[in-house]
Amino acid sequence: MKTYCSRRAVVHWARALRAVLVLSAAALLPGATVGAQETEEAYFKGKTVKLIVGYSPGGGYDLYARMVAPYLGKALQANVIVENQPGAAGMTALNRLYTSPPDGLQVMLAGGTAASMAQLVGEPGARYDLAKVGYLGLVSKSPYIWVVGTGSSIQVPSDAAKQAAKIIWGATGPMDGLSDGAAFTCEALNLSCKVIIGFKSTSEVALAIARGEIDAIYTSDTAAANYVKSGNARAVATMAPQRSRYFPDLPTIYEIGNLKPGQRWWFDFRANVDNLGRILIVPPGMAEPRLAHLQKATRQALSDPELIAEGARSQRIVDYQDPESTRQMAVSVVGSVTPERRQQIRDAVAKRD
């Protein structure tokens, strides 16, 4: 009798164990994430999410953020508001975000180009690590354009080498894309240049060109299209391997620069940096379910046909790229440069005169 009871107990426990294993396996299936998704949806619903911009109102980043905010809010069922935190070409806001609570209520539309360059050269004000932030995706990327005043004698890049006086470039800060882009161009082409920083916005630099106070600006094709359309500026070359959608007839520096291998390296590297464009990021250390929910909402917002059409109408193109590809691009730009090249880059961007 004891033997019989023991066997029954074994059978009973074996069945119970199988039931537990079946339930555990079911918990690993995709449907098991529904509860987590519902929890994150409830968390964001009705809350206020700040979309931070590290530049003043009215600039390109600000306009992009205000265009994207309603669509991101719709995807999150939250109230997404734009908050401008200008300073140090976006670094002030990025530093703040980096140490903010990773609660999902602060998202930043960051300048990936400027942020990666500042970290790469060890800019003292860059107190963040792009390998550690959370990525929601890339909003847009633009090839950059070399723009001069309408009265400039520079028609093609080779004309710049013939200038008796230094070419004066304008920028907002030491690592704003405009400044280091100009520095790369001058270094690669061995031009005599001076970079003036301190302008409040790219638009102010464009006004200085129109007034004849400076000679050139290195800026995105979206901004350049507006400046050229106004009749106050002229495009010299597209500073990327591919032509710009806004300047289909404008040759690239690769087509008309007659580049030697050493020169080409500068422009190749710079094009990779410029491809980081405008990225949406969150503070480091965010819980995976919350980050995944934000990434999903970002993909939904940036894939919305209405947003894409609105961007096309206003020349603010949306080129969504997934979070992991964006992260890999940023990490590659910052981490793939040899110490020797890194020093060369530091030396080039440090030249102001």
Secondary structure, DSSP 8 states (H G I E B T S, - for coil): -HHHHHHHHHHHHHHHHHHHHHHHHHHTSGGGGHHHHHHHHHHHTT-EEEEEESS-TTSHHHHHHHHHHHHHHHHHTSEEEEEE---GGGHHHHHHHHTS--SSSEEEEEEHHHHHHHHHHT-TT----TTTSEEEEEEE---EEEEEETT-S-SSHHHHTT-SS-EEEE-SSTTSSHHHHHHHHHHHHT--EEEE---SSHHHHHHHHHTTS--EEEEEHHHHHHHHHTTSEEEEEESSSS--SS-TTS-BHHHHS---HHHHHHHHHHHHHHTT-EEEEE-TT--HHHHHHHHHHHHHHHT-HHHHHHHHHTT-----B-HHHHHHHHHHHHHSS-HHHHHHHHHHHH---
